[in-house]
């Protein structure tokens, strides 16, 4: 991977037919996204964690753009065992779809609600980081990062450490197993830990400083297929590309 820049032919059928095809967990997947982390990072992590078979399509965006549902990426093409090809668009929708398919969305409607709460709160953190730190002029990044760590990240850490303790401090946000909430928070923290301004202070997230959050990180990273993905050359290249793209 990447393999080819030709987009699959999507199956056009009734929602009933597509819903039936979507029930299976033995599909294979193709991801269309740029060679960066960005909005493709959690999609990749979910596919890896779930042990799904997947590959990346080479990007030829001027050619492919008008063939995607909303002219944005990521887009995922699911090839079902029955031979249908399902087209999944918009990162948040893709992430929820994969979480539900692979039993990472809680065991009931209340747990699903909790997953969504933690997911969206982490989304707010990464958006604030993108705006305040990634979007800052390079010469101002150290100052902006320090403000972000003390004004935004510290509050997030304090609140989330308490929520995790209320769930038994077991390395999970909801119940006793990994959910989309765990994967989302770990991806968010990993992004912040990756994009540290040169010469700046360390991110105040560690096993010693944030023990409950670190347990979540360790639990996710304990998944064998996830760990294999994170150690892969492709994953390392995506990290390097992301740092270079945003001049970190």
Backbone as JSON, one array per atom type, in Angstrom:
{
  "sequence": "XXXXXXXXXXXXXXXXXXXXXXXXXXXXXXXXXXXXXXXXXXXXXXXXXXXXXXXXXXXXXXXXXXXXXXXXXXXXXXXXXXXXXXXXXXXXXXXXXXXXXXXXXXXXXXXXXXXXXXXXXXXXXXXXXXXXXXXXXXXXXXXXXXXXXXXXXXXXXXXXXXXXXXXXXXXXXXXXXXXXXXXXXXXXXXXXXXXXXXXXXXXXXXXXXXXXXXXXXXXXXXXXXXXXXXXXXXXXXXXXXXXXXXXX",
  "N": [[0.83, -1.18, 0.0], [0.49, 2.3, -0.66], [-1.8, 1.28, -3.3], [-3.41, 1.42, -5.92], [-4.69, 4.1, -8.0], [-7.2, 4.01, -9.01], [-10.62, 4.31, -8.46], [-12.97, 2.23, -6.75], [-15.89, 0.63, -8.2], [-18.91, 1.59, -7.06], [-21.58, -0.06, -5.39], [-24.92, 0.35, -6.33], [-27.89, 0.28, -4.78], [-30.9, -0.65, -2.98], [-31.56, 0.69, 0.32], [-32.16, -1.34, 2.07], [-30.89, -3.59, 0.96], [-28.21, -2.78, 1.03], [-27.89, -2.38, 3.77], [-28.13, -4.97, 4.73], [-25.89, -6.12, 3.57], [-23.95, -4.71, 4.93], [-23.85, -5.83, 7.42], [-22.0, -7.84, 7.81], [-18.77, -8.87, 9.12], [-16.57, -9.57, 7.79], [-15.54, -8.13, 5.73], [-13.38, -6.46, 3.32], [-11.32, -3.52, 3.07], [-10.76, -0.35, 1.46], [-8.96, 2.59, 1.68], [-9.19, 6.0, 0.95], [-7.15, 8.59, 1.24], [-4.97, 11.35, 2.0], [-1.32, 11.12, 2.25], [-0.89, 11.57, 5.11], [-1.46, 12.0, 8.67], [-3.89, 13.4, 10.01], [-7.37, 13.6, 9.21], [-7.56, 11.01, 8.5], [-6.34, 9.43, 10.32], [-7.6, 8.26, 12.67], [-9.42, 6.6, 11.39], [-7.7, 4.78, 10.12], [-6.55, 3.71, 12.46], [-8.76, 2.46, 13.67], [-9.41, 0.49, 11.78], [-7.07, -1.0, 11.92], [-7.02, -1.76, 14.66], [-9.28, -3.35, 14.75], [-8.54, -5.52, 13.33], [-9.12, -5.76, 10.68], [-8.91, -6.42, 7.13], [-7.2, -4.27, 5.06], [-6.3, -1.65, 2.78], [-4.53, 1.12, 1.29], [-5.58, 3.47, -1.11], [-3.83, 4.93, -3.78], [-3.42, 8.44, -4.07], [-4.78, 10.59, -6.38], [-5.75, 13.37, -6.54], [-6.9, 15.56, -8.12], [-8.08, 14.11, -10.19], [-9.69, 12.26, -8.84], [-11.37, 13.67, -7.13], [-13.97, 14.69, -7.94], [-15.34, 12.36, -8.06], [-15.94, 11.52, -5.59], [-18.19, 11.42, -2.74], [-18.61, 13.95, -1.38], [-16.62, 15.52, -2.27], [-14.42, 15.56, -0.62], [-11.94, 14.06, 1.52], [-11.47, 11.73, 4.26], [-12.46, 8.83, 2.3], [-13.94, 5.68, 2.45], [-13.95, 2.49, 1.02], [-15.86, -0.27, 1.21], [-15.57, -3.65, 0.69], [-17.68, -6.15, 0.52], [-18.29, -9.54, 1.66], [-20.24, -10.62, 0.1], [-19.86, -9.47, -2.32], [-20.62, -6.87, -2.81], [-19.96, -3.34, -3.02], [-19.51, -0.87, -0.73], [-19.76, 2.57, -0.1], [-18.24, 4.8, 2.03], [-18.36, 7.89, 3.61], [-17.13, 11.0, 5.03], [-15.37, 11.64, 7.91], [-16.15, 11.41, 10.69], [-18.54, 9.98, 10.5], [-17.65, 7.64, 9.26], [-15.95, 6.64, 11.24], [-17.75, 6.07, 13.34], [-19.35, 4.18, 12.09], [-17.51, 2.06, 11.63], [-16.84, 1.53, 14.27], [-19.27, 0.63, 15.33], [-19.67, -1.63, 13.71], [-17.57, -3.28, 14.5], [-18.0, -3.75, 17.17], [-17.26, -1.72, 19.0], [-18.62, 0.28, 20.24], [-19.98, 0.41, 22.6], [-22.33, -1.47, 24.66], [-25.02, -1.0, 24.81], [-27.72, 1.42, 24.47], [-27.27, 3.49, 26.31], [-24.55, 3.27, 26.91], [-23.56, 3.78, 24.38], [-24.25, 6.45, 24.18], [-22.52, 7.5, 26.15], [-20.04, 6.9, 24.99], [-20.18, 8.58, 22.76], [-20.2, 11.07, 24.03], [-17.6, 11.28, 25.23], [-16.07, 11.0, 22.95], [-16.77, 13.31, 21.44], [-15.91, 15.31, 23.16], [-13.16, 14.92, 23.14], [-12.76, 15.49, 20.46], [-13.22, 18.23, 20.49], [-10.95, 19.02, 21.88], [-8.84, 18.38, 20.09], [-9.46, 20.01, 17.97], [-9.12, 22.53, 19.13], [-6.39, 22.41, 19.59], [-5.44, 22.25, 16.97], [-6.22, 24.76, 16.01], [-5.01, 26.62, 17.79], [-2.33, 25.86, 18.14], [-1.16, 24.28, 15.97], [-2.04, 25.91, 13.91], [-0.75, 28.27, 14.46], [1.72, 30.82, 13.8], [5.01, 29.71, 12.98], [7.06, 30.93, 14.58], [5.67, 31.64, 16.82], [4.8, 29.41, 18.04], [5.82, 28.0, 20.31], [5.12, 29.6, 22.5], [2.32, 29.61, 22.15], [1.77, 26.9, 22.37], [2.5, 26.39, 25.04], [0.56, 27.93, 26.34], [-1.71, 26.56, 25.5], [-1.28, 24.05, 26.71], [-1.52, 24.73, 29.44], [-3.96, 26.13, 29.64], [-5.94, 24.76, 28.25], [-5.41, 21.93, 27.76], [-4.75, 21.07, 30.37], [-7.16, 21.35, 31.77], [-8.76, 19.51, 30.36], [-7.38, 17.13, 30.98], [-7.69, 17.0, 33.8], [-10.5, 16.72, 34.07], [-10.98, 14.37, 32.6], [-9.36, 12.46, 33.84], [-10.78, 12.16, 36.22], [-13.27, 11.17, 35.3], [-12.43, 8.7, 34.32], [-11.56, 7.45, 36.64], [-14.03, 7.19, 37.9], [-15.08, 5.19, 36.38], [-13.82, 3.01, 37.34], [-11.11, 3.08, 36.91], [-9.91, 1.45, 35.0], [-8.62, 1.49, 32.59], [-10.35, 2.07, 30.57], [-12.97, 4.0, 29.1], [-15.69, 3.42, 29.02], [-17.5, 0.91, 30.47], [-15.89, -2.28, 30.5], [-14.2, -2.69, 28.4], [-12.45, -1.85, 25.34], [-13.52, 1.0, 23.53], [-14.78, 3.18, 20.93], [-14.46, 5.66, 22.14], [-12.13, 5.38, 23.72], [-10.2, 4.92, 21.71], [-10.4, 7.28, 20.26], [-9.59, 9.26, 22.12], [-6.97, 8.41, 22.64], [-5.84, 8.68, 20.09], [-6.06, 11.44, 19.82], [-4.39, 12.39, 21.91], [-1.99, 11.26, 21.05], [-1.56, 12.71, 18.71], [-1.1, 15.29, 19.75], [1.17, 14.76, 21.26], [2.92, 14.14, 19.23], [3.21, 16.45, 17.66], [5.06, 18.58, 18.72], [6.29, 21.74, 19.36], [9.49, 22.74, 18.14], [12.05, 23.0, 20.46], [10.32, 23.54, 22.47], [8.54, 23.02, 25.62], [8.1, 19.78, 27.15], [5.11, 17.87, 26.44], [2.62, 17.84, 28.9], [1.74, 15.13, 29.5], [1.84, 11.93, 30.6], [2.81, 8.72, 31.99], [3.27, 9.19, 34.66], [2.22, 11.77, 35.16], [-0.39, 11.74, 34.17], [-1.94, 9.33, 35.0], [-4.34, 7.75, 34.72], [-5.32, 8.32, 32.15], [-3.11, 7.39, 30.79], [-3.28, 4.67, 31.22], [-5.42, 4.05, 29.56], [-4.25, 4.55, 27.08], [-2.24, 2.57, 27.12], [-3.82, 0.28, 27.19], [-5.13, 0.35, 24.68], [-2.88, 0.22, 23.02], [-2.06, -2.29, 23.62], [-3.37, -4.03, 21.99], [-2.8, -6.44, 19.56], [-2.84, -6.29, 16.67], [-3.18, -3.58, 16.3], [-0.85, -2.61, 17.51], [1.04, -3.69, 15.76], [0.44, -2.26, 13.43], [1.1, 0.36, 14.27], [3.81, 0.14, 14.57], [4.63, -0.18, 12.02], [6.31, 0.62, 8.89], [4.84, 2.27, 7.23], [3.09, 3.63, 9.0], [4.98, 5.05, 10.48], [6.02, 6.64, 8.46], [3.79, 8.23, 7.88], [3.61, 9.72, 10.23], [6.02, 11.16, 10.05], [5.56, 12.56, 7.66], [3.42, 14.15, 8.45], [4.54, 15.78, 10.45], [6.41, 17.13, 8.89], [4.75, 18.42, 7.04], [3.38, 20.3, 8.57], [5.42, 21.7, 9.61], [6.83, 20.98, 12.03]],
  "CA": [[0.0, 0.0, 0.0], [-0.69, 2.48, -1.5], [-1.86, 0.34, -4.4], [-3.84, 1.97, -7.2], [-5.49, 5.32, -7.86], [-8.53, 3.79, -9.58], [-11.62, 4.15, -7.42], [-13.86, 1.1, -6.99], [-17.25, 0.88, -8.66], [-19.77, 1.47, -5.88], [-22.86, -0.72, -5.61], [-26.13, 1.16, -6.17], [-28.98, -0.63, -4.44], [-31.79, -0.12, -1.95], [-30.96, 0.75, 1.65], [-32.32, -2.66, 2.69], [-29.84, -4.47, 0.43], [-26.93, -2.31, 1.53], [-27.86, -2.62, 5.2], [-27.88, -6.4, 4.92], [-24.48, -6.35, 3.22], [-23.1, -4.05, 5.92], [-23.85, -6.57, 8.68], [-20.85, -8.73, 7.91], [-17.51, -8.35, 9.67], [-15.48, -10.18, 7.03], [-15.28, -7.28, 4.57], [-12.08, -5.83, 3.17], [-11.52, -2.08, 2.94], [-9.79, 0.51, 0.81], [-9.03, 3.95, 2.21], [-8.69, 7.1, 0.14], [-6.76, 9.75, 2.05], [-3.62, 11.83, 1.73], [-0.29, 10.45, 3.06], [-0.74, 12.3, 6.36], [-2.37, 11.5, 9.7], [-5.12, 14.16, 9.78], [-8.68, 12.96, 9.39], [-7.46, 9.59, 8.18], [-5.6, 8.72, 11.37], [-8.46, 7.4, 13.49], [-9.96, 5.56, 10.51], [-6.65, 3.75, 10.02], [-6.41, 3.06, 13.76], [-9.91, 1.57, 13.86], [-9.24, -0.68, 10.91], [-5.98, -1.8, 12.46], [-7.43, -2.34, 15.93], [-10.31, -4.36, 14.5], [-7.96, -6.65, 12.61], [-9.69, -5.83, 9.34], [-8.0, -6.37, 6.0], [-7.39, -2.98, 4.42], [-5.19, -1.06, 2.05], [-4.75, 2.51, 0.91], [-5.57, 3.82, -2.52], [-2.97, 6.06, -4.12], [-4.22, 9.64, -4.25], [-4.63, 11.47, -7.55], [-6.92, 14.12, -6.11], [-7.62, 16.27, -9.19], [-8.87, 13.14, -10.96], [-10.61, 11.53, -7.98], [-12.2, 14.55, -6.3], [-15.36, 14.77, -8.38], [-15.94, 11.03, -7.98], [-16.24, 11.24, -4.18], [-19.54, 11.93, -2.39], [-18.65, 15.36, -0.98], [-15.38, 16.13, -2.75], [-13.46, 15.62, 0.48], [-11.51, 12.76, 2.03], [-11.35, 10.37, 3.76], [-13.54, 7.98, 1.82], [-13.62, 4.27, 2.6], [-14.71, 1.57, 0.17], [-15.97, -1.57, 1.86], [-15.85, -4.76, -0.22], [-18.31, -7.17, 1.36], [-18.12, -10.93, 1.24], [-21.26, -10.91, -0.91], [-19.45, -8.86, -3.57], [-21.05, -5.48, -2.93], [-18.99, -2.31, -2.63], [-20.17, 0.19, -0.01], [-18.97, 3.79, -0.06], [-18.39, 5.47, 3.31], [-17.79, 9.23, 3.53], [-17.08, 11.86, 6.21], [-14.56, 10.92, 8.89], [-16.9, 11.05, 11.9], [-19.5, 8.92, 10.15], [-16.87, 6.42, 9.01], [-15.47, 6.14, 12.53], [-18.89, 5.47, 14.06], [-19.75, 2.97, 11.34], [-16.55, 1.0, 11.92], [-16.95, 1.2, 15.69], [-20.47, -0.2, 15.5], [-19.47, -2.91, 13.03], [-16.61, -4.12, 15.21], [-18.36, -3.82, 18.59], [-16.47, -0.74, 19.75], [-19.53, 1.4, 20.42], [-20.78, 0.16, 23.78], [-23.21, -2.64, 24.57], [-26.42, -0.59, 24.87], [-27.92, 2.8, 24.04], [-26.66, 4.4, 27.27], [-23.1, 3.24, 26.7], [-23.31, 4.49, 23.12], [-24.3, 7.87, 24.53], [-21.28, 7.83, 26.84], [-18.97, 6.89, 23.98], [-20.3, 9.81, 21.96], [-19.81, 12.22, 24.85], [-16.14, 11.35, 25.34], [-15.59, 11.2, 21.58], [-16.93, 14.7, 21.04], [-15.07, 16.15, 24.0], [-11.8, 14.79, 22.58], [-12.76, 16.22, 19.19], [-13.05, 19.63, 20.83], [-9.55, 19.24, 22.25], [-7.96, 18.36, 18.92], [-9.75, 21.21, 17.19], [-8.46, 23.65, 19.81], [-4.96, 22.24, 19.34], [-5.19, 22.62, 15.57], [-6.4, 26.2, 15.86], [-4.13, 27.44, 18.61], [-0.91, 25.48, 18.06], [-0.79, 23.94, 14.6], [-2.33, 27.06, 13.06], [0.04, 29.44, 14.84], [2.95, 31.06, 13.06], [6.09, 28.92, 13.59], [7.79, 31.65, 15.61], [4.81, 31.82, 17.99], [4.24, 28.12, 18.46], [6.21, 27.62, 21.66], [4.26, 30.35, 23.42], [0.93, 29.15, 22.01], [1.7, 25.54, 22.91], [2.51, 26.49, 26.5], [-0.77, 28.4, 26.74], [-2.65, 25.46, 25.26], [-1.07, 23.03, 27.74], [-1.99, 25.19, 30.76], [-5.32, 26.66, 29.62], [-6.9, 23.83, 27.62], [-5.08, 20.52, 28.01], [-4.8, 20.78, 31.81], [-8.58, 21.18, 32.13], [-9.17, 18.23, 29.78], [-6.76, 16.06, 31.76], [-8.32, 16.95, 35.11], [-11.85, 16.19, 33.92], [-10.97, 12.99, 32.1], [-8.82, 11.58, 34.88], [-11.86, 11.89, 37.15], [-14.23, 10.28, 34.65], [-11.84, 7.36, 34.23], [-11.61, 6.89, 38.0], [-15.41, 6.81, 38.17], [-15.34, 3.92, 35.69], [-13.01, 1.95, 37.94], [-9.7, 3.26, 36.58], [-9.56, 0.17, 34.4], [-8.06, 1.67, 31.26], [-11.43, 2.23, 29.6], [-13.94, 5.05, 29.41], [-17.04, 2.87, 29.13], [-17.49, -0.52, 30.73], [-14.62, -2.98, 30.75], [-13.52, -3.01, 27.14], [-12.12, -0.71, 24.49], [-14.55, 1.54, 22.65], [-14.39, 4.31, 20.1], [-14.02, 6.73, 23.02], [-10.72, 5.14, 24.05], [-9.39, 5.09, 20.52], [-10.42, 8.7, 19.9], [-8.75, 10.01, 23.06], [-5.57, 8.03, 22.41], [-5.42, 9.32, 18.84], [-5.93, 12.87, 20.1], [-3.17, 12.59, 22.69], [-0.84, 10.94, 20.2], [-1.34, 13.85, 17.8], [-0.5, 16.38, 20.54], [2.52, 14.33, 21.62], [3.73, 14.12, 18.01], [3.45, 17.8, 17.13], [5.61, 19.44, 19.78], [7.16, 22.76, 18.76], [10.92, 22.57, 18.37], [12.54, 23.84, 21.55], [9.27, 23.76, 23.45], [8.52, 22.15, 26.79], [7.39, 18.52, 26.9], [3.67, 17.83, 26.68], [2.39, 17.32, 30.25], [0.96, 13.89, 29.47], [2.76, 10.81, 30.81], [2.34, 7.73, 32.94], [3.36, 9.77, 36.0], [1.38, 12.96, 35.28], [-1.78, 11.45, 33.79], [-1.93, 7.86, 35.09], [-5.55, 7.09, 34.23], [-5.28, 8.44, 30.69], [-2.03, 6.54, 30.27], [-3.81, 3.31, 31.21], [-6.21, 3.92, 28.33], [-3.27, 4.46, 26.0], [-1.59, 1.25, 27.19], [-4.81, -0.75, 26.83], [-5.28, 0.37, 23.23], [-1.63, -0.22, 22.4], [-1.89, -3.71, 23.89], [-4.0, -4.81, 20.92], [-1.69, -6.9, 18.73], [-2.88, -5.78, 15.29], [-2.96, -2.14, 16.42], [0.58, -2.41, 17.78], [1.76, -3.99, 14.52], [0.24, -1.12, 12.54], [1.82, 1.53, 14.76], [5.25, -0.09, 14.38], [4.91, -0.37, 10.59], [6.98, 1.72, 8.21], [3.82, 3.18, 6.72], [2.65, 4.48, 10.09], [6.08, 5.96, 10.77], [6.1, 7.61, 7.36], [2.69, 9.17, 8.04], [4.02, 10.64, 11.3], [7.05, 12.05, 9.51], [4.92, 13.45, 6.68], [2.59, 15.11, 9.18], [5.43, 16.76, 11.07], [6.99, 17.98, 7.83], [3.69, 19.23, 6.42], [3.02, 21.42, 9.45], [6.68, 22.34, 10.03], [7.17, 20.7, 13.42]],
  "C": [[0.88, 1.24, 0.0], [-0.64, 1.57, -2.74], [-2.17, 1.02, -5.72], [-4.66, 3.23, -6.98], [-6.86, 5.2, -8.51], [-9.53, 3.56, -8.45], [-12.54, 2.98, -7.75], [-15.21, 1.55, -7.53], [-18.2, 0.57, -7.51], [-21.09, 0.82, -6.26], [-24.01, 0.26, -5.38], [-27.3, 0.21, -5.95], [-29.83, 0.02, -3.36], [-31.07, -0.12, -0.6], [-31.08, -0.6, 2.36], [-31.22, -3.61, 2.24], [-28.48, -4.08, 1.0], [-26.79, -2.55, 3.03], [-27.57, -4.08, 5.5], [-26.42, -6.72, 4.64], [-23.55, -5.81, 4.28], [-23.01, -4.83, 7.23], [-22.6, -7.4, 8.88], [-19.62, -8.07, 8.49], [-16.31, -8.92, 8.93], [-15.2, -9.4, 5.74], [-13.8, -6.94, 4.49], [-12.32, -4.36, 2.82], [-10.4, -1.42, 2.16], [-10.03, 1.94, 1.29], [-8.44, 4.94, 1.22], [-8.43, 8.28, 1.06], [-5.32, 10.11, 1.72], [-2.6, 11.11, 2.62], [0.09, 11.26, 4.29], [-1.61, 11.61, 7.41], [-3.73, 12.16, 9.53], [-6.39, 13.39, 10.07], [-8.67, 11.48, 9.01], [-6.88, 8.77, 9.31], [-6.48, 7.78, 12.17], [-9.12, 6.31, 12.65], [-8.95, 4.42, 10.38], [-6.53, 2.98, 11.34], [-7.56, 2.09, 14.03], [-9.8, 0.31, 13.02], [-8.16, -1.6, 11.45], [-6.4, -2.5, 13.75], [-8.4, -3.51, 15.72], [-9.77, -5.6, 13.8], [-8.51, -6.81, 11.21], [-8.58, -5.87, 8.29], [-8.25, -5.06, 5.25], [-6.11, -2.55, 3.71], [-5.53, 0.38, 1.74], [-4.7, 2.66, -0.6], [-4.62, 4.99, -2.73], [-3.85, 7.26, -4.47], [-3.8, 10.38, -5.52], [-5.82, 12.42, -7.47], [-7.61, 14.9, -7.22], [-8.51, 15.35, -10.02], [-9.98, 12.54, -10.1], [-11.66, 12.41, -7.3], [-13.67, 14.52, -6.68], [-16.08, 13.43, -8.31], [-16.26, 10.64, -6.54], [-17.55, 11.91, -3.78], [-19.6, 13.42, -2.1], [-17.41, 16.13, -1.4], [-14.4, 16.41, -1.62], [-13.07, 14.19, 0.84], [-11.4, 12.87, 3.56], [-12.66, 9.82, 3.18], [-13.06, 6.54, 1.98], [-14.53, 3.46, 1.69], [-14.67, 0.19, 0.83], [-16.39, -2.62, 0.84], [-16.4, -5.91, 0.62], [-18.09, -8.56, 0.8], [-19.11, -11.32, 0.16], [-20.95, -10.25, -2.25], [-19.9, -7.43, -3.77], [-19.93, -4.54, -2.48], [-19.76, -1.14, -2.02], [-19.23, 1.38, 0.1], [-19.27, 4.55, 1.24], [-17.66, 6.81, 3.25], [-17.94, 9.96, 4.86], [-16.46, 11.11, 7.4], [-15.36, 10.51, 10.12], [-17.89, 9.93, 11.64], [-18.79, 7.59, 9.92], [-16.44, 5.8, 10.34], [-16.58, 5.47, 13.32], [-19.34, 4.17, 13.39], [-18.82, 1.81, 11.69], [-16.64, 0.57, 13.38], [-18.15, 0.29, 15.94], [-20.28, -1.59, 14.89], [-18.59, -3.85, 13.85], [-16.77, -4.05, 16.74], [-17.48, -2.94, 19.47], [-17.32, 0.49, 20.1], [-20.43, 1.22, 21.64], [-21.76, -0.98, 23.56], [-24.69, -2.29, 24.64], [-26.51, 0.9, 24.53], [-27.28, 3.8, 25.01], [-25.14, 4.44, 27.1], [-22.73, 3.93, 25.39], [-23.33, 6.0, 23.36], [-23.01, 8.31, 25.22], [-20.1, 7.88, 25.88], [-18.99, 8.18, 23.18], [-19.87, 11.04, 22.76], [-18.28, 12.37, 24.91], [-15.51, 11.6, 23.97], [-15.64, 12.68, 21.22], [-16.09, 15.65, 21.9], [-13.62, 16.1, 23.53], [-11.7, 15.52, 21.25], [-12.59, 17.72, 19.45], [-11.61, 19.95, 21.19], [-8.65, 19.3, 21.02], [-8.23, 19.55, 18.02], [-9.1, 22.45, 17.81], [-6.95, 23.59, 19.57], [-4.61, 22.67, 17.91], [-5.26, 24.13, 15.38], [-5.3, 26.98, 16.56], [-2.65, 27.12, 18.42], [-0.49, 25.2, 16.62], [-0.98, 25.15, 13.68], [-1.54, 28.3, 13.39], [1.25, 29.6, 13.92], [4.08, 30.3, 13.75], [6.82, 29.63, 14.72], [6.98, 31.85, 16.89], [4.36, 30.51, 18.61], [4.62, 27.73, 19.88], [5.31, 28.32, 22.67], [2.82, 29.85, 23.36], [0.76, 27.74, 22.56], [1.66, 25.57, 24.43], [1.16, 26.97, 27.03], [-1.8, 27.28, 26.59], [-2.51, 24.4, 26.37], [-1.68, 23.46, 29.08], [-3.46, 25.6, 30.77], [-6.36, 25.65, 29.13], [-6.62, 22.39, 28.01], [-5.2, 20.18, 29.49], [-6.24, 20.55, 32.27], [-9.1, 19.84, 31.61], [-8.65, 17.08, 30.63], [-7.46, 15.91, 33.11], [-9.71, 16.31, 35.04], [-11.82, 14.72, 33.54], [-10.36, 12.01, 33.09], [-9.92, 11.21, 35.87], [-12.9, 10.95, 36.55], [-13.7, 8.85, 34.6], [-11.82, 6.69, 35.6], [-13.02, 6.43, 38.33], [-15.79, 5.52, 37.46], [-14.44, 2.8, 36.2], [-11.53, 2.04, 37.63], [-9.13, 1.99, 35.94], [-8.97, 0.28, 32.99], [-9.1, 1.83, 30.17], [-12.37, 3.34, 30.06], [-15.32, 4.49, 29.72], [-16.95, 1.38, 29.36], [-16.09, -1.06, 30.96], [-13.88, -3.35, 29.48], [-13.31, -1.75, 26.32], [-13.31, -0.31, 23.63], [-13.95, 2.65, 21.79], [-13.89, 5.48, 20.96], [-12.55, 6.6, 23.37], [-9.82, 5.44, 22.86], [-9.31, 6.55, 20.1], [-9.5, 9.5, 20.83], [-7.27, 9.68, 22.85], [-5.04, 8.68, 21.12], [-5.2, 10.81, 19.04], [-4.65, 13.17, 20.87], [-1.92, 12.3, 21.86], [-0.52, 12.08, 19.24], [-0.65, 14.99, 18.54], [0.93, 16.03, 20.92], [3.46, 14.33, 20.42], [4.15, 15.52, 17.6], [3.84, 18.76, 18.25], [6.52, 20.47, 19.12], [8.63, 22.55, 19.11], [11.4, 23.56, 19.43], [11.52, 24.09, 22.64], [9.36, 22.79, 24.62], [7.8, 20.85, 26.44], [5.89, 18.65, 27.16], [3.43, 17.22, 28.06], [1.42, 16.14, 30.27], [1.96, 12.73, 29.56], [2.15, 9.84, 31.81], [2.31, 8.3, 34.36], [2.36, 10.92, 36.18], [-0.1, 12.68, 35.04], [-1.99, 9.93, 33.83], [-3.17, 7.17, 34.53], [-5.64, 7.17, 32.71], [-4.22, 7.52, 30.1], [-2.45, 5.07, 30.27], [-4.65, 3.05, 29.97], [-5.28, 3.73, 27.14], [-2.61, 3.08, 25.96], [-2.55, 0.14, 26.8], [-5.01, -0.81, 25.33], [-4.04, -0.2, 22.55], [-1.32, -1.68, 22.67], [-2.54, -4.61, 22.86], [-2.94, -5.16, 19.89], [-1.7, -6.3, 17.33], [-2.69, -4.27, 15.27], [-1.47, -1.86, 16.61], [1.41, -2.67, 16.52], [1.65, -2.83, 13.54], [1.1, 0.07, 12.98], [3.34, 1.38, 14.58], [5.63, -0.17, 12.9], [5.61, 0.85, 10.0], [5.98, 2.74, 7.69], [3.35, 4.14, 7.8], [3.74, 5.49, 10.45], [6.22, 7.03, 9.71], [4.99, 8.66, 7.48], [2.99, 10.18, 9.14], [5.03, 11.66, 10.77], [6.45, 13.04, 8.51], [4.1, 14.54, 7.37], [3.44, 16.19, 9.84], [6.03, 17.7, 10.03], [5.95, 18.92, 7.24], [3.38, 20.47, 7.25], [4.23, 22.06, 10.12], [6.94, 22.2, 11.53], [8.48, 19.92, 13.46]]
}
